[in-house]
Each structure stands twice: as C-alpha cells, then as structure tokens.
C-alpha cells in the first residue's frame, strides 16, 4: 500500500478540471488522479501534462455509472487506504440556444450534476483521511436560481436541518414537475442547470454538517464553490476567465491548511464565503 497522499479530480480531461489537475500537480505533495469517462481522452490529457513535466496519473471514471465509481473507490482503498482530496468537478450544461425539451434537459442535467455527484460522495467520502479536503464545484447560478424559487422552496433549501433524503426528494420533484410542464407553477425557476447546482450547494451544507456530527476531530473541510464564468466548451468563448483562473478557488479550498476549521459547509466564490 502506498503511503503517498492522493487527490482525485472528477471530469478532468479538459476545461476547469484539467486546470485543477495541472495546479495540483505543481503544488500537491502526492499522487494526483485525472479522471475521465473516455480512457483515450483521459490518457491524452495526462500525456499533455506529462509533457509539461508534471506527473498526473489516470483512472477511468464515469460518474453516471455506479460500478465505475465503486471501481475507483476500491482502487483507492486498496492502493492508498483512503483519500486526501476530492474535487467533484464533473458536470454538464445545455447551451442556452439548445432546443432539447426542458423536461429532458431537467432529467439529464440533474442526473449528472446532482444525483451522480451525490453517488460519488456516498462512495468516496467514507475514505477521507484526517485533514481531508472536499470541493464540490457548484455555480453562482445556484444563488440566482435560489432567488427565483418560491418562498417555500427557498426556506427548505436554506434550512440548517434539511436531510439528504429530503433534498433528494426535492430534486426528484423538480424533474417530475418539469416533465409535467408545471415546474414554474410549483415554484421552480426555469433553469435546470441552476436547480442542479442548488442541489450541489445544499448537499455540501448537509455533508459538512454530517462530518461535524460524525468526524469532528478529523479536521475534514468540505465546501461548495463557484469557479466563475470560465472559457470552456461548456461556458463558451465569451467567458472572461481562463480555466487556470477558474481553478484558483477550488485549489485554494483543496489546500486549506491542516488545523483550519473554516470555511466548512460554505459556498465560496473568489476565495470568499458568500451568504446562502
């Protein structure tokens, strides 16, 4: 078994995830795993970073496939006896001009951005070693989408006692309401991406609370963050930030020093905690 610290970045063969792996490769004193659904693309991304003198490793991961998540979990457990840093970056977004029906957009977007991200956390968070760091990539769009929710939904999503099960039911309800064409009438904003990222931000708050209840002494810090509007395939060429600039806040949270007790369970943008 390796005694080297280990970091994993999901969805990291391009864009912000790739920039995060590059930054970790320069600063993290351990093994950094670049993951991708497609093994060829993942290995090509690793080769590109190796050509820069970095030493990332590759592991296949499709967050929409529970067996793939569990294969990574078993690998980490066997080789490293756990995990030090997890950055949940994998996600999707439909383009604004996309003509895919909203019901389909809602189902597909939440399946990846919320439900699959939750599955990764369910399988990998128990592996976290003391002083572990978890960064869930959310978006400032989650704050805007929250403001577009009914008062009743806002109250639920801001609750300090909401459970993971209750959050799951709310996310499922959004998908069902979208399929029935009643989501706006039911108090939801008209953005599948925004609702998926509300889910990620609230999930992070819940997970941090549970870590406080079960592993307070281990000094694990878990946060959601917004990388900003970044020039990627997802966000398009007009975005003001480079992927490297987008990686800054996630990497800052990954390197919170041992002994730090905050931020934890927060939504962070530009390295600052924003109110939820």
Buried (B, 14 or more C-beta within 10 A) or exposed (E): EEEEBBBBBBBBBBBBBBBBBBBBBEEBEBBBBBBBBEEEEBBBBBEBBEEEEBEBEBBBBBBBBBEBBEBBBEBBBEBBEBBBBBBBBBBBBBEEEEEEEBBBBBBBBBBBBBBBBBBBBBBBBEBBBEBBBBBBBBBBBBBBBBEBBBEEBBEBBBBEEBEBEBBBEBBEBBBBBBBEEEBBEBBBBEBBBBBBBBBBBBBBBBBBBBBBEEBEEEBBBBBBBBBBBBBBEBBEEEBEBBBBBBBBBBBBBBBBEEEEEEBBBBBBBEEEBBEB
